[in-house]
Amino acid sequence: MSYSNATDFTNPSTFILLGIPGLEAAHVWISIPFSAIYAIVILGNFTILFIVKTEPSLHEPMYYFLCMLAVTDLLLTTSTLPKMLSIFWVNSREISFSACLTQLYFVQCFSAIESGILVAMALDRYVAICHPLRHSIILTHPVVAKIGLAVVLRSGIESLPIPFLLRQWSYCRTNIISHSFCAHMAVVKLACGDTRISNSYGLFVLFCVLGLDAIFIAISYMQILRAIFSLPTKEARFKTFWTCGSHLCTIVIFYIPTLFSSLIYRFGQNFPLHVHVLIGNMYLLLPPMLNPIIYGVKTKQVRGRLLRLITQKQSNVFS
């Protein structure tokens, strides 16, 4: 199938996703690690959901937020990876204009939800460490549910203008997207005319939504560190800080790739195109893959429940 530049159309019926430009010959081989990542995402996050559901001792705010994070990671990867794999496996590159904008919306929305959940988890750590006697009073089940609902509503609303802005532009250059999914800036670059509104709103979401989330997390951890350093012994300080280890790792693997990917798309013109695409893919795939691993390894309660499940399965097999 040949893909030629299309000219003089307002809303194309389809876009063409190139996958990873410059590495088309290796798409089949690239699909192997991508398929493995998807399998790990599904297995790891469903395991987290199952463990929290079946272990009464984990019915606490921290683990409810962890379940929200797991569901978000599953939805985020499912909105992009199946189409990527169809490109790599069978060269299925076409995506309808509406489907492209829908995928783009979901990527923006679920990324914002993940950021909001990380803020909620920082709040949980702050209350647990700075106000331990009031933790169960402040973060009740209804409060946790309201926080989750607020995060979803905020993310859904702030992401809505992005596809609506993209729908109003004319696409007179080409309908070929040099990416493996419908990334915001990759679609904006195809539009004709003045797209400063879309660019500006994208930067607003990046700095005023994700940026504010990062500031709230930083403020929470400043208070947490103050409380930790006021503890009398080194052992107590280390033990308390260790309870934040999983959350801190999750913050790093989410915010750094997200910020780097967004900035390199806008200002990294000297980077090769396939580097842009690979970084964009990693920002979507690494957090959903690593989050359940981090919490499974570093969280004692989750690790203990998982080991009991494995032991139980082995005893059933050999009995």
Phi and psi in degrees as GROMACS dihedral restraints (atoms count N, CA, C in turn):
[ dihedral_restraints ]
;  ai    aj    ak    al  type     phi  dphi    fc
    3     4     5     6     1  -101.7    20    10
    4     5     6     7     1   139.9    20    10
    6     7     8     9     1  -116.1    20    10
    7     8     9    10     1   111.9    20    10
    9    10    11    12     1  -111.0    20    10
   10    11    12    13     1   157.3    20    10
   12    13    14    15     1   -64.2    20    10
   13    14    15    16     1   135.8    20    10
   15    16    17    18     1  -105.9    20    10
   16    17    18    19     1   140.9    20    10
   18    19    20    21     1  -124.8    20    10
   19    20    21    22     1   156.5    20    10
   21    22    23    24     1    57.7    20    10
   22    23    24    25     1    55.4    20    10
   24    25    26    27     1  -137.2    20    10
   25    26    27    28     1   151.1    20    10
   27    28    29    30     1   -87.4    20    10
   28    29    30    31     1   -60.2    20    10
   30    31    32    33     1  -121.0    20    10
   31    32    33    34     1   106.6    20    10
   33    34    35    36     1   -65.3    20    10
   34    35    36    37     1   149.6    20    10
   36    37    38    39     1   -71.3    20    10
   37    38    39    40     1   -30.7    20    10
   39    40    41    42     1  -141.5    20    10
   40    41    42    43     1   153.8    20    10
   42    43    44    45     1  -108.6    20    10
   43    44    45    46     1   159.2    20    10
   45    46    47    48     1  -115.4    20    10
   46    47    48    49     1   118.9    20    10
   48    49    50    51     1   -91.6    20    10
   49    50    51    52     1   126.2    20    10
   51    52    53    54     1   -82.5    20    10
   52    53    54    55     1   -11.4    20    10
   54    55    56    57     1    82.5    20    10
   55    56    57    58     1  -120.2    20    10
   57    58    59    60     1  -114.0    20    10
   58    59    60    61     1    99.3    20    10
   60    61    62    63     1   -57.7    20    10
   61    62    63    64     1   136.0    20    10
   63    64    65    66     1    89.2    20    10
   64    65    66    67     1   -14.5    20    10
   66    67    68    69     1  -121.8    20    10
   67    68    69    70     1    25.7    20    10
   69    70    71    72     1   -58.2    20    10
   70    71    72    73     1   -37.1    20    10
   72    73    74    75     1   -65.4    20    10
   73    74    75    76     1   -21.5    20    10
   75    76    77    78     1  -102.2    20    10
   76    77    78    79     1    10.6    20    10
   78    79    80    81     1   -56.9    20    10
   79    80    81    82     1   -40.8    20    10
   81    82    83    84     1   -63.0    20    10
   82    83    84    85     1   -41.6    20    10
   84    85    86    87     1   -71.0    20    10
   85    86    87    88     1   -36.9    20    10
   87    88    89    90     1   -64.3    20    10
   88    89    90    91     1   -30.8    20    10
   90    91    92    93     1   -64.1    20    10
   91    92    93    94     1   -23.9    20    10
   93    94    95    96     1   -65.0    20    10
   94    95    96    97     1   -54.8    20    10
   96    97    98    99     1   -64.8    20    10
   97    98    99   100     1   -32.5    20    10
   99   100   101   102     1   -66.1    20    10
  100   101   102   103     1   -40.0    20    10
  102   103   104   105     1   -65.7    20    10
  103   104   105   106     1   -40.2    20    10
  105   106   107   108     1   -63.6    20    10
  106   107   108   109     1   -40.5    20    10
  108   109   110   111     1   -61.6    20    10
  109   110   111   112     1   -44.3    20    10
  111   112   113   114     1   -62.6    20    10
  112   113   114   115     1   -40.7    20    10
  114   115   116   117     1   -63.5    20    10
  115   116   117   118     1   -41.7    20    10
  117   118   119   120     1   -65.7    20    10
  118   119   120   121     1   -41.0    20    10
  120   121   122   123     1   -59.5    20    10
  121   122   123   124     1   -48.8    20    10
  123   124   125   126     1   -65.3    20    10
  124   125   126   127     1   -49.7    20    10
  126   127   128   129     1   -63.9    20    10
  127   128   129   130     1   -47.0    20    10
  129   130   131   132     1   -65.4    20    10
  130   131   132   133     1   -45.6    20    10
  132   133   134   135     1   -74.9    20    10
  133   134   135   136     1   -35.9    20    10
  135   136   137   138     1   -67.5    20    10
  136   137   138   139     1   -32.2    20    10
  138   139   140   141     1   -65.0    20    10
  139   140   141   142     1   -43.2    20    10
  141   142   143   144     1   -59.2    20    10
  142   143   144   145     1   -46.6    20    10
  144   145   146   147     1   -61.5    20    10
  145   146   147   148     1   -42.2    20    10
  147   148   149   150     1   -66.3    20    10
  148   149   150   151     1   -43.3    20    10
  150   151   152   153     1   -63.3    20    10
  151   152   153   154     1   -46.4    20    10
  153   154   155   156     1   -65.7    20    10
  154   155   156   157     1   -38.2    20    10
  156   157   158   159     1   -66.7    20    10
  157   158   159   160     1   -39.0    20    10
  159   160   161   162     1   -93.2    20    10
  160   161   162   163     1    -6.5    20    10
  162   163   164   165     1  -111.2    20    10
  163   164   165   166     1   104.1    20    10
  165   166   167   168     1   -57.8    20    10
  166   167   168   169     1   -31.4    20    10
  168   169   170   171     1   -68.3    20    10
  169   170   171   172     1   -13.6    20    10
  171   172   173   174     1   -97.5    20    10
  172   173   174   175     1     7.9    20    10
  174   175   176   177     1   -83.1    20    10
  175   176   177   178     1    67.2    20    10
  177   178   179   180     1  -131.0    20    10
  178   179   180   181     1   161.7    20    10
  180   181   182   183     1   -52.8    20    10
  181   182   183   184     1   -42.8    20    10
  183   184   185   186     1   -57.3    20    10
  184   185   186   187     1   -41.9    20    10
  186   187   188   189     1   -81.9    20    10
  187   188   189   190     1   -25.7    20    10
  189   190   191   192     1   -65.2    20    10
  190   191   192   193     1   -42.8    20    10
  192   193   194   195     1   -64.7    20    10
  193   194   195   196     1   -36.3    20    10
  195   196   197   198     1   -62.4    20    10
  196   197   198   199     1   -39.1    20    10
  198   199   200   201     1   -65.3    20    10
  199   200   201   202     1   -40.5    20    10
  201   202   203   204     1   -60.1    20    10
  202   203   204   205     1   -40.9    20    10
  204   205   206   207     1   -64.3    20    10
  205   206   207   208     1   -40.8    20    10
  207   208   209   210     1   -64.3    20    10
  208   209   210   211     1   -44.0    20    10
  210   211   212   213     1   -63.2    20    10
  211   212   213   214     1   -43.0    20    10
  213   214   215   216     1   -61.6    20    10
  214   215   216   217     1   -42.9    20    10
  216   217   218   219     1   -62.6    20    10
  217   218   219   220     1   -40.6    20    10
  219   220   221   222     1   -63.2    20    10
  220   221   222   223     1   -44.5    20    10
  222   223   224   225     1   -68.5    20    10
  223   224   225   226     1   -39.2    20    10
  225   226   227   228     1   -62.7    20    10
  226   227   228   229     1   -47.6    20    10
  228   229   230   231     1   -70.5    20    10
  229   230   231   232     1   -36.4    20    10
  231   232   233   234     1   -69.1    20    10
  232   233   234   235     1   -24.0    20    10
  234   235   236   237     1   -76.7    20    10
  235   236   237   238     1   -13.4    20    10
  237   238   239   240     1  -127.0    20    10
  238   239   240   241     1   -43.1    20    10
  240   241   242   243     1   -65.3    20    10
  241   242   243   244     1   -41.5    20    10
  243   244   245   246     1   -56.0    20    10
  244   245   246   247     1   -41.2    20    10
  246   247   248   249     1   -67.7    20    10
  247   248   249   250     1   -40.4    20    10
  249   250   251   252     1   -57.0    20    10
  250   251   252   253     1   -47.0    20    10
  252   253   254   255     1   -65.8    20    10
  253   254   255   256     1   -33.4    20    10
  255   256   257   258     1   -67.4    20    10
  256   257   258   259     1   -32.2    20    10
  258   259   260   261     1   -66.9    20    10
  259   260   261   262     1   -46.8    20    10
  261   262   263   264     1   -67.7    20    10
  262   263   264   265     1   -38.3    20    10
  264   265   266   267     1   -83.5    20    10
  265   266   267   268     1   -51.1    20    10
  267   268   269   270     1  -123.2    20    10
  268   269   270   271     1    13.2    20    10
  270   271   272   273     1    59.3    20    10
  271   272   273   274     1    34.0    20    10
  273   274   275   276     1   -85.2    20    10
  274   275   276   277     1    89.4    20    10
  276   277   278   279     1   -97.7    20    10
  277   278   279   280     1   -16.1    20    10
  279   280   281   282     1   -76.9    20    10
  280   281   282   283     1   141.2    20    10
  282   283   284   285     1  -143.9    20    10
  283   284   285   286     1   133.2    20    10
  285   286   287   288     1   -65.3    20    10
  286   287   288   289     1   156.9    20    10
  288   289   290   291     1   -58.3    20    10
  289   290   291   292     1   -46.0    20    10
  291   292   293   294     1   -65.8    20    10
  292   293   294   295     1   -41.4    20    10
  294   295   296   297     1   -64.5    20    10
  295   296   297   298     1   -36.1    20    10
  297   298   299   300     1   -64.5    20    10
  298   299   300   301     1   -46.0    20    10
  300   301   302   303     1   -66.7    20    10
  301   302   303   304     1   -34.7    20    10
  303   304   305   306     1   -65.8    20    10
  304   305   306   307     1   -45.0    20    10
  306   307   308   309     1   -60.7    20    10
  307   308   309   310     1   -44.1    20    10
  309   310   311   312     1   -59.7    20    10
  310   311   312   313     1   -43.1    20    10
  312   313   314   315     1   -61.9    20    10
  313   314   315   316     1   -44.9    20    10
  315   316   317   318     1   -63.9    20    10
  316   317   318   319     1   -39.5    20    10
  318   319   320   321     1   -61.5    20    10
  319   320   321   322     1   -46.7    20    10
  321   322   323   324     1   -63.9    20    10
  322   323   324   325     1   -45.1    20    10
  324   325   326   327     1   -66.2    20    10
  325   326   327   328     1   -49.0    20    10
  327   328   329   330     1   -69.1    20    10
  328   329   330   331     1   -31.2    20    10
  330   331   332   333     1   -65.4    20    10
  331   332   333   334     1   -41.8    20    10
  333   334   335   336     1   -66.9    20    10
  334   335   336   337     1   -37.4    20    10
  336   337   338   339     1   -62.3    20    10
  337   338   339   340     1   -43.9    20    10
  339   340   341   342     1   -59.8    20    10
  340   341   342   343     1   -42.0    20    10
  342   343   344   345     1   -62.2    20    10
  343   344   345   346     1   -44.3    20    10
  345   346   347   348     1   -63.3    20    10
  346   347   348   349     1   -37.4    20    10
  348   349   350   351     1   -66.7    20    10
  349   350   351   352     1   -37.2    20    10
  351   352   353   354     1   -62.9    20    10
  352   353   354   355     1   -35.6    20    10
  354   355   356   357     1   -64.9    20    10
  355   356   357   358     1   -43.8    20    10
  357   358   359   360     1   -62.1    20    10
  358   359   360   361     1   -38.4    20    10
  360   361   362   363     1   -68.1    20    10
  361   362   363   364     1   -34.9    20    10
  363   364   365   366     1   -65.4    20    10
  364   365   366   367     1   -39.3    20    10
  366   367   368   369     1   -61.3    20    10
  367   368   369   370     1   -42.2    20    10
  369   370   371   372     1   -61.2    20    10
  370   371   372   373     1   -44.2    20    10
  372   373   374   375     1   -64.7    20    10
  373   374   375   376     1   -38.9    20    10
  375   376   377   378     1   -62.2    20    10
  376   377   378   379     1   -48.5    20    10
  378   379   380   381     1   -66.3    20    10
  379   380   381   382     1   -41.2    20    10
  381   382   383   384     1   -63.9    20    10
  382   383   384   385     1   -34.6    20    10
  384   385   386   387     1   -94.6    20    10
  385   386   387   388     1   -40.6    20    10
  387   388   389   390     1   -87.8    20    10
  388   389   390   391     1   -26.5    20    10
  390   391   392   393     1  -137.0    20    10
  391   392   393   394     1    60.0    20    10
  393   394   395   396     1   -61.1    20    10
  394   395   396   397     1   -34.1    20    10
  396   397   398   399     1   -73.3    20    10
  397   398   399   400     1   -19.1    20    10
  399   400   401   402     1  -105.8    20    10
  400   401   402   403     1     4.1    20    10
  402   403   404   405     1   -57.3    20    10
  403   404   405   406     1   -49.4    20    10
  405   406   407   408     1   -70.7    20    10
  406   407   408   409     1   -20.8    20    10
  408   409   410   411     1   -82.8    20    10
  409   410   411   412     1   -39.2    20    10
  411   412   413   414     1   -76.9    20    10
  412   413   414   415     1   -51.1    20    10
  414   415   416   417     1   -98.9    20    10
  415   416   417   418     1    71.4    20    10
  417   418   419   420     1   -77.6    20    10
  418   419   420   421     1   168.8    20    10
  420   421   422   423     1   -59.0    20    10
  421   422   423   424     1   -44.6    20    10
  423   424   425   426     1   -61.3    20    10
  424   425   426   427     1   -37.4    20    10
  426   427   428   429     1   -65.2    20    10
  427   428   429   430     1   -42.6    20    10
  429   430   431   432     1   -60.9    20    10
  430   431   432   433     1   -43.0    20    10
  432   433   434   435     1   -62.8    20    10
  433   434   435   436     1   -40.9    20    10
  435   436   437   438     1   -66.7    20    10
  436   437   438   439     1   -38.3    20    10
  438   439   440   441     1   -62.6    20    10
  439   440   441   442     1   -45.5    20    10
  441   442   443   444     1   -60.5    20    10
  442   443   444   445     1   -43.2    20    10
  444   445   446   447     1   -64.5    20    10
  445   446   447   448     1   -41.7    20    10
  447   448   449   450     1   -62.5    20    10
  448   449   450   451     1   -40.4    20    10
  450   451   452   453     1   -63.1    20    10
  451   452   453   454     1   -44.5    20    10
  453   454   455   456     1   -64.5    20    10
  454   455   456   457     1   -45.7    20    10
  456   457   458   459     1   -63.4    20    10
  457   458   459   460     1   -45.4    20    10
  459   460   461   462     1   -58.7    20    10
  460   461   462   463     1   -46.3    20    10
  462   463   464   465     1   -67.8    20    10
  463   464   465   466     1   -41.1    20    10
  465   466   467   468     1   -64.3    20    10
  466   467   468   469     1   -40.9    20    10
  468   469   470   471     1   -72.0    20    10
  469   470   471   472     1   -44.7    20    10
  471   472   473   474     1   -71.2    20    10
  472   473   474   475     1   -19.1    20    10
  474   475   476   477     1   -87.0    20    10
  475   476   477   478     1   -18.2    20    10
  477   478   479   480     1   -59.8    20    10
  478   479   480   481     1   -42.2    20    10
  480   481   482   483     1   -61.8    20    10
  481   482   483   484     1   -24.9    20    10
  483   484   485   486     1   -62.3    20    10
  484   485   486   487     1   -55.6    20    10
  486   487   488   489     1   -65.9    20    10
  487   488   489   490     1   -31.7    20    10
  489   490   491   492     1   -66.5    20    10
  490   491   492   493     1   -39.3    20    10
  492   493   494   495     1   -64.6    20    10
  493   494   495   496     1   -41.6    20    10
  495   496   497   498     1   -67.3    20    10
  496   497   498   499     1   -31.5    20    10
  498   499   500   501     1   -68.9    20    10
  499   500   501   502     1   -25.9    20    10
  501   502   503   504     1   -83.4    20    10
  502   503   504   505     1   -15.0    20    10
  504   505   506   507     1   -78.2    20    10
  505   506   507   508     1   157.5    20    10
  507   508   509   510     1   -91.7    20    10
  508   509   510   511     1   141.6    20    10
  510   511   512   513     1  -115.6    20    10
  511   512   513   514     1    81.1    20    10
  513   514   515   516     1   -98.0    20    10
  514   515   516   517     1    -0.5    20    10
  516   517   518   519     1   -91.1    20    10
  517   518   519   520     1   -61.4    20    10
  519   520   521   522     1  -163.4    20    10
  520   521   522   523     1   162.0    20    10
  522   523   524   525     1  -110.2    20    10
  523   524   525   526     1    18.1    20    10
  525   526   527   528     1   -95.7    20    10
  526   527   528   529     1   119.1    20    10
  528   529   530   531     1   -98.6    20    10
  529   530   531   532     1   119.4    20    10
  531   532   533   534     1   -81.8    20    10
  532   533   534   535     1    62.4    20    10
  534   535   536   537     1  -158.6    20    10
  535   536   537   538     1   170.7    20    10
  537   538   539   540     1   -95.9    20    10
  538   539   540   541     1    -6.9    20    10
  540   541   542   543     1  -149.9    20    10
  541   542   543   544     1   172.7    20    10
  543   544   545   546     1   -81.1    20    10
  544   545   546   547     1    82.7    20    10
  546   547   548   549     1   -79.8    20    10
  547   548   549   550     1   146.4    20    10
  549   550   551   552     1   -54.2    20    10
  550   551   552   553     1   -57.5    20    10
  552   553   554   555     1   -69.6    20    10
  553   554   555   556     1   -27.6    20    10
  555   556   557   558     1   -65.7    20    10
  556   557   558   559     1   -36.3    20    10
  558   559   560   561     1   -76.0    20    10
  559   560   561   562     1   -40.5    20    10
  561   562   563   564     1   -57.6    20    10
  562   563   564   565     1   -38.3    20    10
  564   565   566   567     1   -65.8    20    10
  565   566   567   568     1   -17.1    20    10
  567   568   569   570     1   -84.7    20    10
  568   569   570   571     1   -16.8    20    10
  570   571   572   573     1   -77.4    20    10
  571   572   573   574     1   150.8    20    10
  573   574   575   576     1   -96.5    20    10
  574   575   576   577     1   164.7    20    10
  576   577   578   579     1    82.7    20    10
  577   578   579   580     1  -165.2    20    10
  579   580   581   582     1   -85.9    20    10
  580   581   582   583     1   108.2    20    10
  582   583   584   585     1  -105.1    20    10
  583   584   585   586     1    22.8    20    10
  585   586   587   588     1   -63.4    20    10
  586   587   588   589     1   -28.8    20    10
  588   589   590   591     1   -64.1    20    10
  589   590   591   592     1   -46.5    20    10
  591   592   593   594     1   -63.1    20    10
  592   593   594   595     1   -43.8    20    10
  594   595   596   597     1   -61.3    20    10
  595   596   597   598     1   -44.7    20    10
  597   598   599   600     1   -66.3    20    10
  598   599   600   601     1   -40.9    20    10
  600   601   602   603     1   -68.3    20    10
  601   602   603   604     1   -36.7    20    10
  603   604   605   606     1   -60.2    20    10
  604   605   606   607     1   -42.1    20    10
  606   607   608   609     1   -68.0    20    10
  607   608   609   610     1   -35.5    20    10
  609   610   611   612     1   -60.4    20    10
  610   611   612   613     1   -46.4    20    10
  612   613   614   615     1   -62.2    20    10
  613   614   615   616     1   -40.9    20    10
  615   616   617   618     1   -64.4    20    10
  616   617   618   619     1   -48.8    20    10
  618   619   620   621     1   -93.1    20    10
  619   620   621   622     1   -35.1    20    10
  621   622   623   624     1   -92.5    20    10
  622   623   624   625     1   -17.3    20    10
  624   625   626   627     1  -104.0    20    10
  625   626   627   628     1   -65.7    20    10
  627   628   629   630     1   -65.0    20    10
  628   629   630   631     1   -36.5    20    10
  630   631   632   633     1   -64.0    20    10
  631   632   633   634     1   -43.7    20    10
  633   634   635   636     1   -64.4    20    10
  634   635   636   637     1   -38.4    20    10
  636   637   638   639     1   -58.5    20    10
  637   638   639   640     1   -45.5    20    10
  639   640   641   642     1   -63.1    20    10
  640   641   642   643     1   -37.0    20    10
  642   643   644   645     1   -65.9    20    10
  643   644   645   646     1   -44.2    20    10
  645   646   647   648     1   -60.7    20    10
  646   647   648   649     1   -40.4    20    10
  648   649   650   651     1   -63.8    20    10
  649   650   651   652     1   -43.8    20    10
  651   652   653   654     1   -61.9    20    10
  652   653   654   655     1   -41.8    20    10
  654   655   656   657     1   -63.7    20    10
  655   656   657   658     1   -41.7    20    10
  657   658   659   660     1   -59.4    20    10
  658   659   660   661     1   -43.3    20    10
  660   661   662   663     1   -75.1    20    10
  661   662   663   664     1   -25.6    20    10
  663   664   665   666     1   -63.2    20    10
  664   665   666   667     1   -42.4    20    10
  666   667   668   669     1   -68.2    20    10
  667   668   669   670     1   -38.8    20    10
  669   670   671   672     1   -63.1    20    10
  670   671   672   673     1   -45.5    20    10
  672   673   674   675     1   -64.3    20    10
  673   674   675   676     1   -37.9    20    10
  675   676   677   678     1   -61.1    20    10
  676   677   678   679     1   -43.3    20    10
  678   679   680   681     1   -66.4    20    10
  679   680   681   682     1   -38.3    20    10
  681   682   683   684     1   -65.8    20    10
  682   683   684   685     1   -44.6    20    10
  684   685   686   687     1   -70.5    20    10
  685   686   687   688     1   -13.7    20    10
  687   688   689   690     1   -86.3    20    10
  688   689   690   691     1    -5.3    20    10
  690   691   692   693     1   -70.8    20    10
  691   692   693   694     1   150.6    20    10
  693   694   695   696     1   -74.3    20    10
  694   695   696   697     1   -31.3    20    10
  696   697   698   699     1  -120.3    20    10
  697   698   699   700     1   156.2    20    10
  699   700   701   702     1   -64.9    20    10
  700   701   702   703     1   -38.3    20    10
  702   703   704   705     1   -63.0    20    10
  703   704   705   706     1   -42.4    20    10
  705   706   707   708     1   -65.4    20    10
  706   707   708   709     1   -39.1    20    10
  708   709   710   711     1   -64.3    20    10
  709   710   711   712     1   -45.2    20    10
  711   712   713   714     1   -64.9    20    10
  712   713   714   715     1   -44.3    20    10
  714   715   716   717     1   -62.7    20    10
  715   716   717   718     1   -40.3    20    10
  717   718   719   720     1   -68.8    20    10
  718   719   720   721     1   -43.9    20    10
  720   721   722   723     1   -65.0    20    10
  721   722   723   724     1   -32.8    20    10
  723   724   725   726     1   -61.6    20    10
  724   725   726   727     1   -29.1    20    10
  726   727   728   729     1   -67.5    20    10
  727   728   729   730     1   -16.3    20    10
  729   730   731   732     1   -96.6    20    10
  730   731   732   733     1    -3.8    20    10
  732   733   734   735     1   -58.6    20    10
  733   734   735   736     1   -46.3    20    10
  735   736   737   738     1   -62.5    20    10
  736   737   738   739     1   -43.6    20    10
  738   739   740   741     1   -65.0    20    10
  739   740   741   742     1   -41.2    20    10
  741   742   743   744     1   -63.7    20    10
  742   743   744   745     1   -41.1    20    10
  744   745   746   747     1   -62.4    20    10
  745   746   747   748     1   -41.9    20    10
  747   748   749   750     1   -63.4    20    10
  748   749   750   751     1   -40.0    20    10
  750   751   752   753     1   -60.3    20    10
  751   752   753   754     1   -46.6    20    10
  753   754   755   756     1   -62.5    20    10
  754   755   756   757     1   -46.5    20    10
  756   757   758   759     1   -75.2    20    10
  757   758   759   760     1   -12.4    20    10
  759   760   761   762     1   -94.0    20    10
  760   761   762   763     1   -53.6    20    10
  762   763   764   765     1   -73.8    20    10
  763   764   765   766     1   -39.6    20    10
  765   766   767   768     1   -65.7    20    10
  766   767   768   769     1   -51.5    20    10
  768   769   770   771     1   -63.2    20    10
  769   770   771   772     1   -35.9    20    10
  771   772   773   774     1   -63.0    20    10
  772   773   774   775     1   -48.5    20    10
  774   775   776   777     1   -63.9    20    10
  775   776   777   778     1   -44.5    20    10
  777   778   779   780     1   -63.8    20    10
  778   779   780   781     1   -43.6    20    10
  780   781   782   783     1   -63.3    20    10
  781   782   783   784     1   -43.7    20    10
  783   784   785   786     1   -65.4    20    10
  784   785   786   787     1   -41.7    20    10
  786   787   788   789     1   -73.1    20    10
  787   788   789   790     1   -36.3    20    10
  789   790   791   792     1   -69.0    20    10
  790   791   792   793     1   -29.8    20    10
  792   793   794   795     1   -68.4    20    10
  793   794   795   796     1   -34.6    20    10
  795   796   797   798     1   -88.5    20    10
  796   797   798   799     1   -34.7    20    10
  798   799   800   801     1  -125.4    20    10
  799   800   801   802     1    -2.5    20    10
  801   802   803   804     1  -100.6    20    10
  802   803   804   805     1    54.9    20    10
  804   805   806   807     1   -63.8    20    10
  805   806   807   808     1   -21.8    20    10
  807   808   809   810     1   -83.3    20    10
  808   809   810   811     1    -8.5    20    10
  810   811   812   813     1   -78.4    20    10
  811   812   813   814     1   142.2    20    10
  813   814   815   816     1   -59.7    20    10
  814   815   816   817     1   150.5    20    10
  816   817   818   819     1   -61.6    20    10
  817   818   819   820     1   -40.0    20    10
  819   820   821   822     1   -67.0    20    10
  820   821   822   823     1   -25.7    20    10
  822   823   824   825     1   -68.5    20    10
  823   824   825   826     1   -43.2    20    10
  825   826   827   828     1   -53.6    20    10
  826   827   828   829     1   -49.2    20    10
  828   829   830   831     1   -67.5    20    10
  829   830   831   832     1   -45.1    20    10
  831   832   833   834     1   -63.1    20    10
  832   833   834   835     1   -40.0    20    10
  834   835   836   837     1   -65.2    20    10
  835   836   837   838     1   -41.1    20    10
  837   838   839   840     1   -61.9    20    10
  838   839   840   841     1   -38.0    20    10
  840   841   842   843     1   -68.4    20    10
  841   842   843   844     1   -41.7    20    10
  843   844   845   846     1   -65.4    20    10
  844   845   846   847     1   -35.1    20    10
  846   847   848   849     1   -66.1    20    10
  847   848   849   850     1   -27.6    20    10
  849   850   851   852     1   -85.1    20    10
  850   851   852   853     1   -31.7    20    10
  852   853   854   855     1   -98.5    20    10
  853   854   855   856     1   -34.4    20    10
  855   856   857   858     1   -65.2    20    10
  856   857   858   859     1   -49.3    20    10
  858   859   860   861     1   -58.5    20    10
  859   860   861   862     1   -47.5    20    10
  861   862   863   864     1   -61.9    20    10
  862   863   864   865     1   -30.7    20    10
  864   865   866   867     1   -77.1    20    10
  865   866   867   868     1   -41.4    20    10
  867   868   869   870     1   -85.2    20    10
  868   869   870   871     1   -27.1    20    10
  870   871   872   873     1   -55.6    20    10
  871   872   873   874     1   -51.8    20    10
  873   874   875   876     1   -65.4    20    10
  874   875   876   877     1   -30.8    20    10
  876   877   878   879     1   -67.2    20    10
  877   878   879   880     1   -45.4    20    10
  879   880   881   882     1   -60.0    20    10
  880   881   882   883     1   -50.0    20    10
  882   883   884   885     1   -70.3    20    10
  883   884   885   886     1   -29.9    20    10
  885   886   887   888     1   -70.2    20    10
  886   887   888   889     1   -34.0    20    10
  888   889   890   891     1   -86.1    20    10
  889   890   891   892     1   -43.1    20    10
  891   892   893   894     1   -92.7    20    10
  892   893   894   895     1   -18.3    20    10
  894   895   896   897     1   -97.0    20    10
  895   896   897   898     1   116.6    20    10
  897   898   899   900     1   -59.4    20    10
  898   899   900   901     1   -43.7    20    10
  900   901   902   903     1   -65.7    20    10
  901   902   903   904     1   -43.4    20    10
  903   904   905   906     1   -67.3    20    10
  904   905   906   907     1   -43.6    20    10
  906   907   908   909     1   -62.5    20    10
  907   908   909   910     1   -42.5    20    10
  909   910   911   912     1   -63.5    20    10
  910   911   912   913     1   -43.7    20    10
  912   913   914   915     1   -65.3    20    10
  913   914   915   916     1   -39.3    20    10
  915   916   917   918     1   -64.9    20    10
  916   917   918   919     1   -42.5    20    10
  918   919   920   921     1   -64.0    20    10
  919   920   921   922     1   -37.4    20    10
  921   922   923   924     1   -66.1    20    10
  922   923   924   925     1   -37.1    20    10
  924   925   926   927     1   -65.0    20    10
  925   926   927   928     1   -43.8    20    10
  927   928   929   930     1   -64.3    20    10
  928   929   930   931     1   -43.8    20    10
  930   931   932   933     1   -62.1    20    10
  931   932   933   934     1   -41.4    20    10
  933   934   935   936     1   -63.8    20    10
  934   935   936   937     1   -41.4    20    10
  936   937   938   939     1   -63.3    20    10
  937   938   939   940     1   -42.9    20    10
  939   940   941   942     1   -64.5    20    10
  940   941   942   943     1   -40.3    20    10
  942   943   944   945     1   -66.8    20    10
  943   944   945   946     1   -33.4    20    10
  945   946   947   948     1   -69.1    20    10
  946   947   948   949     1   -35.3    20    10
  948   949   950   951     1   -68.9    20    10
  949   950   951   952     1   -42.0    20    10
  951   952   953   954     1   -91.4    20    10
  952   953   954   955     1    -4.0    20    10
